Amino acid sequence: MKKTAAWLTRYALEQIGVKHTFGIPGVHNTELYDELNNSEHITPNLVMHEGHGGFMADAISRVTNSIGTMVIVPAAGVTHAASGIAEAFLDGIAMLVISGGIRNDSHFDYQLHEIDQLKLVEGFTKAAFKINTHEEVINTIYKAYDIATSGEPGPVFIELPVNLQLDKANISDLPAYKKPNQPPLSTPLMAQIDQAATMLMQAKKPAIFAGWGAVHASDELITISEHIGAPVSTTLQGLSTFPANHPLHAGFCLGSAAVPSVQHAFADADCVLAIGTRFGEIATGSFGGKLPANLIHIDINPQVFDINFKTAIAIEGDSKQICQHLMKALAAIDTAKDATKTIQKIAIDKKSYRQTWYQHDSKDRVNPVLYFDELRAQLSDDAHLVVDDGNHTFLTAELMPIHQAYGFISPTDFNCMGYATPAAIAVKMAKPDHEVHAIVGDGAFMMTATELSTAVSENLGLVIGVFNDGELSQIAQAQQIPYNRKTCSVLPQTKLKGLAMATGAEYVRIENNQAIKTGIKTARELAQANKTVILDINIDYSKATAFTQGAVKTNLKRMPLPTKVRMVGRALVRKVTG
């Protein structure tokens, strides 16, 4: 049979279950776009910028069983998309990136977009391939998919020369995709799990720290925590791994940057079970946490073991598969422990911390805790919350309870501003029957706000809640104390209402605490009528989160004495002189 590489690509993408692609057509991929348009299973989506498309593909992989896929032009398309690809790479999110390529049958040099793309993406992809013949197309895509979704997930890049897309060639076979079977746990691994179960049951005060790598094991994690009577804290990315309305949920982060309920729950823990976390900088509040010698670390990537914290038992493998066996091993040893005192202490600490926010005077602005109280009251448990990078991120982590696995997504380790708006749009595309609500700072919102026109054109009903204070607040606050300056962190004035008009979105303003309930209700009603909404929130950022306070103290303690003296001295002088 004779087929073009564009047709073969479409076939292979359908076989692996791709539902959406994101990108911009150009001279090097128009044939592929035409094939995607003919597909009954795949919807190609135009984006305003390939960087936005990267965030959208990333979000698809986070909240669905389908892999997020980009179809982009070579060179500039790849460099534009790099932020989205790199976010997926550092956050461990599967993605396929299919780029057009220059002709591989030409005798001419200096072709349009001619660049070594495989070298370009080497630092932020799991693997990269250049297809040279029609026969390679299907198996290369299958191989790329397997690499992207196996082990610690990540993005894989494929370059497809334009002439192969256009020209037909004889193809000997159209193989169907076969997913590799998950191998059973080995005897040594089962022995490690039994050893971990014994250590957890013998511990007087066990605790659990869970990251994104444990999100698909949420049900098992609940059972384990209840059996051993352990409080649970999560990383930022893993916020939805354990339901916040469960009495053993302690909160977010680890160490001195964590909320008080976590600090107290972990203060004298004699055994910690860590699942699906790399103990990165944000997860540990700039590495400010301390863990006991009895640390059990479960992760699919063995390279994360013993990097920042020494483990007693390191178990390599899929968290769900391991947790299923761990549940059985725990039950075989003894009955569930009594966690009454732990639960009572967590509840008291949570109430006390929230009370400090209720007592904070936000004056004529919106108090974050009152906003999140009302948002939680109105949203259903199966709603999806998407955040960006900024002060609002940690406010959300500390003050917005997430009740369902995959109910919260955020950029984390690459920590790229501009993520939330396009990611929320993609989530709504993939989950049209679910509420989607974004929380984004005004600075991050302005980076990708033009993507709202995509949401409007697709009649997507979602709410983009913009925490609007006129500054890059996380950085402005970090500058204010040591410098008494806000250099390049005060934003130029932008009328979000005008931006709504320009993109076709609806606009709702929450001016103060009295307007919170009505503002959220109005925005949600518009979204339910398939309207895209900018919810402009006059937020008060004057009270710092526990995370910010803790991370600042940790970093200050770690500074060399001369640097510390210089910074403190400068801060005092500028405080006096202005």
Phi and psi in degrees as a GROMACS rama.xvg file:
@    title "Ramachandran Plot"
@    xaxis  label "Phi"
@    yaxis  label "Psi"
@TYPE xy
-107.247  127.891  LYS-2
-141.509  150.732  LYS-3
-83.1733  160.707  THR-4
-67.7712  -27.0951  ALA-5
-64.9942  -44.5193  ALA-6
-63.7944  -43.1407  TRP-7
-63.2435  -36.8394  LEU-8
-64.9456  -45.6686  THR-9
-58.0187  -45.8548  ARG-10
-58.2701  -47.899  TYR-11
-65.6149  -40.3085  ALA-12
-65.5201  -37.8209  LEU-13
-64.312  -38.6812  GLU-14
-63.1174  -36.7806  GLN-15
-89.9363  1.91944  ILE-16
89.0216  22.5294  GLY-17
-66.9873  133.513  VAL-18
-109.249  -33.8072  LYS-19
-134.511  143.602  HIS-20
-122.527  154.906  THR-21
-133.046  136.553  PHE-22
164.051  -165.098  GLY-23
-133.467  128.223  ILE-24
-73.3593  149.216  PRO-25
-150.276  -174.763  GLY-26
-63.9858  -18.3294  VAL-27
-97.1267  4.38469  HIS-28
-148.972  15.1016  ASN-29
-63.3919  -34.751  THR-30
-64.6355  -39.5679  GLU-31
-66.5322  -41.0562  LEU-32
-62.7501  -37.2616  TYR-33
-64.8236  -38.2992  ASP-34
-66.9504  -42.2411  GLU-35
-62.4087  -34.9001  LEU-36
-65.5138  -26.2831  ASN-37
-83.6051  -9.20458  ASN-38
-74.1871  141.039  SER-39
-88.0518  -7.25174  GLU-40
-116.864  -19.7279  HIS-41
-116.957  135.087  ILE-42
-110.023  113.649  THR-43
-79.7898  131.956  PRO-44
-116.979  126.47  ASN-45
-75.7869  134.331  LEU-46
-116.107  163.975  VAL-47
-81.2258  -19.4116  MET-48
-160.045  138.561  HIS-49
-61.5768  -28.9691  GLU-50
-60.3989  -40.2497  GLY-51
-62.6942  -40.7178  HIS-52
-61.6095  -35.4094  GLY-53
-62.7462  -42.9149  GLY-54
-65.8386  -35.0612  PHE-55
-69.5031  -42.7024  MET-56
-63.9565  -40.8968  ALA-57
-57.1849  -45.785  ASP-58
-65.2515  -38.211  ALA-59
-57.7196  -44.821  ILE-60
-67.013  -29.7535  SER-61
-74.3705  -32.4057  ARG-62
-115.624  0.087099  VAL-63
-133.485  173.424  THR-64
-87.936  -0.823641  ASN-65
-94.2624  151.485  SER-66
-87.976  132.217  ILE-67
-65.3453  134.271  GLY-68
-134.139  134.97  THR-69
-108.893  143.798  MET-70
-127.79  108.051  VAL-71
-131.802  166.591  ILE-72
-82.8083  156.904  VAL-73
-71.4413  167.206  PRO-74
65.1928  -99.7469  ALA-75
-61.7125  -35.0424  ALA-76
-60.9328  -38.0371  GLY-77
-73.5886  -44.9592  VAL-78
-66.2378  -35.9439  THR-79
-64.2235  -39.6047  HIS-80
-78.5061  -9.75948  ALA-81
-56.0139  -38.3594  ALA-82
-63.4378  -43.8577  SER-83
-66.5829  -38.2737  GLY-84
-67.2823  -44.1047  ILE-85
-67.2276  -34.1937  ALA-86
-60.2881  -45.3665  GLU-87
-63.5512  -37.6681  ALA-88
-64.3279  -49.2793  PHE-89
-76.5481  -25.1165  LEU-90
-89.7863  -5.38529  ASP-91
73.5763  46.2928  GLY-92
-115.288  129.228  ILE-93
-67.9957  142.613  ALA-94
-160.786  143.753  MET-95
-109.314  133.039  LEU-96
-121.889  109.903  VAL-97
-108.334  113.693  ILE-98
-109.362  140.807  SER-99
-63.4272  164.639  GLY-100
-142.602  162.254  GLY-101
-66.5653  163.609  ILE-102
-61.4562  137.193  ARG-103
-103.05  10.8228  ASN-104
-116.586  13.6315  ASP-105
-95.6437  147.075  SER-106
-93.9414  1.81884  HIS-107
-99.2617  145.33  PHE-108
-98.9434  173.259  ASP-109
60.9602  42.1884  TYR-110
-70.3681  158.214  GLN-111
-57.9564  129.501  LEU-112
70.2387  18.3197  HIS-113
-72.4053  115.003  GLU-114
-158.402  153.148  ILE-115
-78.6923  92.6766  ASP-116
-72.7714  -33.2918  GLN-117
-65.6768  -37.3448  LEU-118
-68.9721  -36.6383  LYS-119
-60.6202  -42.3533  LEU-120
-94.4565  2.08065  VAL-121
-56.3961  -37.7499  GLU-122
-79.6441  -10.5406  GLY-123
-136.913  29.8898  PHE-124
-135.994  156.653  THR-125
-74.4147  -31.3393  LYS-126
-163.001  159.84  ALA-127
-144.232  137.841  ALA-128
-130.847  146.282  PHE-129
-119.092  119.568  LYS-130
-81.4501  130.212  ILE-131
-110.732  -19.8146  ASN-132
-140.292  161.741  THR-133
-60.8342  -36.8067  HIS-134
-63.9827  -21.5052  GLU-135
-83.6248  -17.1647  GLU-136
-58.2299  -58.5547  VAL-137
-63.9791  -49.5735  ILE-138
-66.4007  -31.7808  ASN-139
-66.2903  -42.9579  THR-140
-65.202  -40.8401  ILE-141
-62.4188  -43.9188  TYR-142
-64.0133  -42.6152  LYS-143
-61.217  -41.4514  ALA-144
-63.7264  -44.2385  TYR-145
-62.3618  -41.0736  ASP-146
-65.9128  -43.3977  ILE-147
-63.1577  -33.0182  ALA-148
-104.502  -5.97747  THR-149
-100.16  159.726  SER-150
57.6385  -144.377  GLY-151
-75.8304  118.543  GLU-152
-61.7259  163.658  PRO-153
-178.825  175.478  GLY-154
-81.1807  145.453  PRO-155
-128.215  136.811  VAL-156
-106.144  138.981  PHE-157
-132.297  127.108  ILE-158
-102.33  129.155  GLU-159
-122.813  104.493  LEU-160
-55.6934  142.691  PRO-161
-64.123  -34.3834  VAL-162
-66.7559  -33.1348  ASN-163
-67.2539  -35.3362  LEU-164
-64.0758  -36.1035  GLN-165
-84.8631  -37.5494  LEU-166
-90.9822  148.516  ASP-167
-94.0136  152.878  LYS-168
-149.444  157.241  ALA-169
-70.3309  129.56  ASN-170
-117.724  130.208  ILE-171
-82.7014  -25.5203  SER-172
-154.948  148.868  ASP-173
-121.326  79.6435  LEU-174
-68.9806  143.47  PRO-175
-80.2696  153.46  ALA-176
-79.5293  134.397  TYR-177
-121.696  118.97  LYS-178
-71.9659  131.768  LYS-179
-62.0823  142.068  PRO-180
-75.0005  143.609  ASN-181
-74.7641  121.301  GLN-182
-68.7555  150.182  PRO-183
-67.6077  157.786  PRO-184
-68.2556  138.531  LEU-185
-73.5198  164.128  SER-186
-61.3656  -44.7609  THR-187
-61.713  -36.6023  PRO-188
-67.9378  -40.2559  LEU-189
-62.7942  -35.5996  MET-190
-66.5029  -38.2969  ALA-191
-63.2225  -41.4665  GLN-192
-63.5803  -42.3196  ILE-193
-62.0354  -41.041  ASP-194
-63.5004  -41.3858  GLN-195
-64.4226  -40.445  ALA-196
-61.8949  -42.8617  ALA-197
-62.7439  -44.1019  THR-198
-62.4638  -40.9995  MET-199
-68.0146  -40.7076  LEU-200
-73.045  -27.1829  MET-201
-81.2729  -17.7417  GLN-202
-68.4569  142.806  ALA-203
-82.106  -34.827  LYS-204
-137.305  75.8859  LYS-205
-74.8515  156.867  PRO-206
-145.234  159.444  ALA-207
-125.683  136.236  ILE-208
-124.27  117.959  PHE-209
-120.539  138.565  ALA-210
-115.864  -172.987  GLY-211
-57.5791  -31.5396  TRP-212
-64.4035  -9.36505  GLY-213
-107.532  4.11503  ALA-214
-64.4872  -33.3439  VAL-215
-80.8255  -2.70786  HIS-216
-110.693  26.2452  ALA-217
-58.5565  -44.1727  SER-218
-63.1009  -43.6214  ASP-219
-65.4751  -37.2486  GLU-220
-63.3428  -38.9423  LEU-221
-61.0724  -46.7487  ILE-222
-61.9112  -43.5297  THR-223
-63.5244  -46.7367  ILE-224
-61.3665  -40.0965  SER-225
-67.6916  -36.8407  GLU-226
-70.063  -40.1532  HIS-227
-95.9741  -2.16599  ILE-228
66.6401  38.1617  GLY-229
-102.072  134.797  ALA-230
-68.7366  152.098  PRO-231
-124.194  128.028  VAL-232
-115.939  153.881  SER-233
-125.806  160.924  THR-234
-74.1961  173.497  THR-235
-63.9521  -51.8565  LEU-236
-64.1978  -30.1695  GLN-237
-93.925  22.6439  GLY-238
-56.9095  -32.0643  LEU-239
-92.4067  7.97239  SER-240
-67.4592  -32.9534  THR-241
-132.721  129.461  PHE-242
-64.416  130.903  PRO-243
-71.4356  -15.303  ALA-244
-91.6131  7.19533  ASN-245
-83.9913  136.942  HIS-246
-63.0687  -18.6594  PRO-247
-92.4667  0.53348  LEU-248
-73.5767  118.279  HIS-249
-92.7367  -36.6284  ALA-250
145.003  -153.552  GLY-251
-111.47  143.8  PHE-252
85.5493  -178.202  CYS-253
-144.285  140.436  LEU-254
87.2964  -157.423  GLY-255
-70.1796  -13.0043  SER-256
-93.4355  -0.986512  ALA-257
-79.9841  163.004  ALA-258
-65.9315  156.529  VAL-259
-54.9533  -36.3533  PRO-260
-62.0045  -33.5021  SER-261
-75.6277  -44.9719  VAL-262
-56.0932  -44.7928  GLN-263
-71.0809  -38.8628  HIS-264
-66.0353  -32.0602  ALA-265
-99.6756  -3.56634  PHE-266
-56.5449  -45.6044  ALA-267
-122.485  31.6302  ASP-268
-63.5902  132.469  ALA-269
-102.302  -1.59954  ASP-270
-157.955  128.447  CYS-271
-120.776  128.866  VAL-272
-99.5015  112.352  LEU-273
-106.364  128.655  ALA-274
-129.85  123.71  ILE-275
65.1739  36.2806  GLY-276
-133.872  148.989  THR-277
-101.188  3.01753  ARG-278
55.3643  47.5477  PHE-279
-75.1673  -178.68  GLY-280
-62.9941  -47.1343  GLU-281
-68.6503  -42.0156  ILE-282
-59.5003  -29.9193  ALA-283
-111.491  12.3475  THR-284
58.9184  55.1383  GLY-285
63.4828  40.8438  SER-286
61.833  38.9107  PHE-287
-93.152  0.230786  GLY-288
-89.3294  158.119  GLY-289
-125.357  140.826  LYS-290
-126.299  152.414  LEU-291
-71.3562  167.755  PRO-292
-62.9746  -33.1409  ALA-293
-83.8758  77.7116  ASN-294
-107.834  119.746  LEU-295
-103.647  119.331  ILE-296
-118.367  119.398  HIS-297
-109.723  124.947  ILE-298
-159.059  149.791  ASP-299
-78.1706  -16.4491  ILE-300
-107.937  106.895  ASN-301
-66.0164  -16.3157  PRO-302
-68.8608  -15.5586  GLN-303
-85.1774  -12.2003  VAL-304
-71.346  139.315  PHE-305
61.1145  23.49  ASP-306
-83.6534  -58.3671  ILE-307
-103.472  -22.7959  ASN-308
-139.448  136.108  PHE-309
-74.7335  131.754  LYS-310
-98.9024  148.9  THR-311
-86.7341  -39.2574  ALA-312
-136.46  122.156  ILE-313
-112.415  117.525  ALA-314
-114.263  114.423  ILE-315
-91.2674  125.697  GLU-316
158.269  178.961  GLY-317
-68.3846  129.569  ASP-318
-62.9345  -38.4128  SER-319
-66.4502  -46.1943  LYS-320
-61.7484  -42.8294  GLN-321
-70.3139  -41.818  ILE-322
-65.1087  -32.2457  CYS-323
-62.6249  -41.7979  GLN-324
-74.2823  -34.3089  HIS-325
-63.8183  -38.6822  LEU-326
-56.6106  -47.0069  MET-327
-65.4629  -39.7973  LYS-328
-66.4503  -39.5168  ALA-329
-65.4153  -44.857  LEU-330
-64.0254  -30.1552  ALA-331
-74.4825  -21.3272  ALA-332
-83.2884  -48.8531  ILE-333
-163.851  172.574  ASP-334
-76.7693  169.219  THR-335
-63.7195  145.355  ALA-336
-80.7577  156.644  LYS-337
-82.635  122.631  ASP-338
-113.446  20.6654  ALA-339
-58.0327  -48.1115  THR-340
-64.7284  -40.794  LYS-341
-61.3973  -45.161  THR-342
-62.9797  -43.1697  ILE-343
-63.1528  -42.7004  GLN-344
-65.1921  -42.2197  LYS-345
-59.5422  -45.3012  ILE-346
-62.3348  -42.5803  ALA-347
-63.9196  -45.4075  ILE-348
-64.6534  -41.1834  ASP-349
-63.176  -45.3913  LYS-350
-63.017  -42.2467  LYS-351
-63.6456  -43.6601  SER-352
-65.7434  -41.9903  TYR-353
-64.1484  -33.4699  ARG-354
-62.4365  -34.9595  GLN-355
-62.6842  -29.726  THR-356
-78.2014  -36.8399  TRP-357
-63.5168  -33.9526  TYR-358
-79.398  -12.5637  GLN-359
-73.526  131.339  HIS-360
-89.1697  108.85  ASP-361
-89.4797  3.41786  SER-362
55.6485  -120.323  LYS-363
-94.9188  13.1472  ASP-364
-110.09  179.292  ARG-365
-90.6386  124.611  VAL-366
-74.6373  123.431  ASN-367
-55.9035  -39.7102  PRO-368
-65.9534  -34.3858  VAL-369
-70.4742  -35.9752  LEU-370
-63.3621  -47.922  TYR-371
-70.5989  -32.5899  PHE-372
-57.729  -46.9563  ASP-373
-71.9935  -39.1402  GLU-374
-62.2274  -44.1783  LEU-375
-64.2594  -37.6363  ARG-376
-65.862  -33.2381  ALA-377
-89.4669  -34.5931  GLN-378
-76.8093  144.414  LEU-379
-77.961  162.036  SER-380
-64.4582  -26.3365  ASP-381
-90.6272  9.86552  ASP-382
-70.3437  155.675  ALA-383
-108.467  128.225  HIS-384
-110.254  129.036  LEU-385
-121.734  128.205  VAL-386
-118.659  173.276  VAL-387
-114.844  -158.191  ASP-388
-104.887  124.055  ASP-389
156.819  -172.38  GLY-390
-59.0126  -37.2858  ASN-391
-60.8486  -27.2903  HIS-392
-61.5877  -47.3972  THR-393
-78.7793  -28.1818  PHE-394
-61.6692  -44.6606  LEU-395
-62.6597  -44.7716  THR-396
-61.0202  -35.5458  ALA-397
-90.1354  -27.9385  GLU-398
-116.691  -11.4723  LEU-399
-110.345  103.887  MET-400
-67.415  130.678  PRO-401
-106.576  125.333  ILE-402
-102.406  -8.8526  HIS-403
-137.62  142.871  GLN-404
-57.3445  138.564  ALA-405
69.4876  10.4583  TYR-406
-80.1252  -4.36317  GLY-407
-142.496  131.168  PHE-408
-134.787  150.049  ILE-409
-157.484  153.354  SER-410
-73.6199  139.026  PRO-411
-129.895  -75.4221  THR-412
-74.7999  -40.8382  ASP-413
-76.2115  -30.6786  PHE-414
57.6513  53.9077  ASN-415
-91.7206  124.843  CYS-416
-66.5359  146.922  MET-417
99.2222  1.70307  GLY-418
-70.3866  -44.3912  TYR-419
-61.9443  -47.2234  ALA-420
-62.4193  -54.7601  THR-421
-64.8129  -35.9115  PRO-422
-64.3944  -41.4628  ALA-423
-64.0331  -37.4989  ALA-424
-62.0317  -44.409  ILE-425
-65.1137  -39.9436  ALA-426
-60.1716  -41.807  VAL-427
-67.4296  -36.6923  LYS-428
-58.9809  -43.2992  MET-429
-79.5914  -28.9751  ALA-430
-125.208  66.2943  LYS-431
-62.3456  -22.541  PRO-432
-92.2392  1.41318  ASP-433
-109.002  146.853  HIS-434
-70.7119  139.377  GLU-435
-127.251  125.669  VAL-436
-132.181  125.163  HIS-437
-102.016  147.448  ALA-438
-120.971  121.763  ILE-439
-145.561  139.571  VAL-440
-71.0593  156.888  GLY-441
-63.0814  -34.9441  ASP-442
-66.3562  -46.2071  GLY-443
-66.6637  -35.8378  ALA-444
-61.9536  -41.2414  PHE-445
-66.1604  -20.6659  MET-446
-69.6194  -34.2057  MET-447
-132.017  18.5087  THR-448
-63.4658  -24.9453  ALA-449
-63.7496  -18.2598  THR-450
-68.9423  -12.2465  GLU-451
-58.3479  -30.6262  LEU-452
-62.3406  -30.6713  SER-453
-66.0791  -45.5915  THR-454
-61.7737  -41.2491  ALA-455
-65.2346  -43.9273  VAL-456
-65.186  -26.8354  SER-457
-95.406  4.90438  GLU-458
54.7959  46.5437  ASN-459
-91.2225  123.016  LEU-460
-91.1229  102.684  GLY-461
-149.414  162.691  LEU-462
-115.837  126.682  VAL-463
-105.25  100.653  ILE-464
-84.2851  112.197  GLY-465
-98.6475  114.326  VAL-466
-78.6386  103.271  PHE-467
-106.972  111.664  ASN-468
-131.611  0.928053  ASP-469
81.7934  9.12054  GLY-470
-139.545  163.01  GLU-471
-84.0158  82.0287  LEU-472
-61.5629  -38.6692  SER-473
-61.6991  -39.7284  GLN-474
-80.3407  -39.5075  ILE-475
-58.6632  -42.1308  ALA-476
-66.5939  -38.3149  GLN-477
-67.5567  -28.1535  ALA-478
-80.5463  -33.8745  GLN-479
-62.0064  -44.893  GLN-480
-69.7627  -53.8439  ILE-481
-78.2609  -25.8632  PRO-482
-110.841  -22.2204  TYR-483
53.317  34.7271  ASN-484
-141.193  157.041  ARG-485
-128.313  75.4021  LYS-486
-78.0927  117.831  THR-487
59.0497  24.9777  CYS-488
-119.186  2.64303  SER-489
-98.337  123.834  VAL-490
-81.473  147.412  LEU-491
-65.1745  146.35  PRO-492
-65.8171  128.423  GLN-493
-131.579  131.729  THR-494
-87.8172  105.817  LYS-495
-65.8381  -26.4534  LEU-496
-63.9274  -39.0316  LYS-497
-66.792  -35.4794  GLY-498
-66.9569  -37.8563  LEU-499
-61.2249  -43.7145  ALA-500
-63.4598  -39.5522  MET-501
-67.3722  -34.9524  ALA-502
-95.5576  -11.1836  THR-503
90.6363  8.369  GLY-504
-81.8624  161.883  ALA-505
-83.9524  160.628  GLU-506
-134.11  129.746  TYR-507
-133.039  138.004  VAL-508
-116.472  132.025  ARG-509
-109.674  108.093  ILE-510
-85.3259  -37.297  GLU-511
-152.598  -177.323  ASN-512
-60.8339  -33.7547  ASN-513
-66.9133  -21.8492  GLN-514
-96.1751  -0.55807  ALA-515
-62.1527  -54.3889  ILE-516
-60.289  -48.289  LYS-517
-67.1155  -39.503  THR-518
-62.1078  -47.0818  GLY-519
-65.1624  -42.7823  ILE-520
-60.8503  -44.3658  LYS-521
-63.9392  -44.6796  THR-522
-62.0726  -42.2776  ALA-523
-66.6006  -38.69  ARG-524
-64.7654  -39.7308  GLU-525
-65.1508  -42.3355  LEU-526
-63.176  -38.3892  ALA-527
-67.6497  -18.0314  GLN-528
-94.7189  20.9682  ALA-529
65.1432  34.9207  ASN-530
-106.817  140.682  LYS-531
-87.702  129.671  THR-532
-123.635  131.136  VAL-533
-92.9354  116.458  ILE-534
-102.433  103.34  LEU-535
-87.9801  111.955  ASP-536
-111.531  119.784  ILE-537
-78.4511  74.9322  ASN-538
-79.0882  150.214  ILE-539
-103.953  116.146  ASP-540
-105.036  12.5957  TYR-541
-70.4219  -23.2678  SER-542
-95.0791  124.806  LYS-543
-78.8881  148.593  ALA-544
-73.4326  162.278  THR-545
-61.1939  -35.9325  ALA-546
-61.7329  -49.3521  PHE-547
-61.9579  -46.1672  THR-548
-62.4749  -43.5374  GLN-549
-68.6069  -41.6591  GLY-550
-65.9024  -38.8804  ALA-551
-62.8119  -46.0143  VAL-552
-62.7614  -42.2956  LYS-553
-61.5952  -46.033  THR-554
-68.707  -35.3855  ASN-555
-65.5029  -42.5598  LEU-556
-62.6075  -32.121  LYS-557
-80.4977  -14.8159  ARG-558
-68.7699  146.159  MET-559
-60.024  147.245  PRO-560
-54.5531  -45.7929  LEU-561
-59.7859  -39.6174  PRO-562
-65.8394  -42.2507  THR-563
-62.3217  -45.0544  LYS-564
-63.1014  -42.0179  VAL-565
-63.1535  -43.515  ARG-566
-68.8132  -43.1413  MET-567
-66.0943  -42.2193  VAL-568
-61.5787  -44.7482  GLY-569
-62.8525  -40.3627  ARG-570
-62.2356  -41.8148  ALA-571
-66.116  -42.8003  LEU-572
-62.839  -46.1769  VAL-573
-70.3148  -26.3814  ARG-574
-66.657  -35.8075  LYS-575
-80.86  -45.0184  VAL-576
-85.9317  -18.7206  THR-577
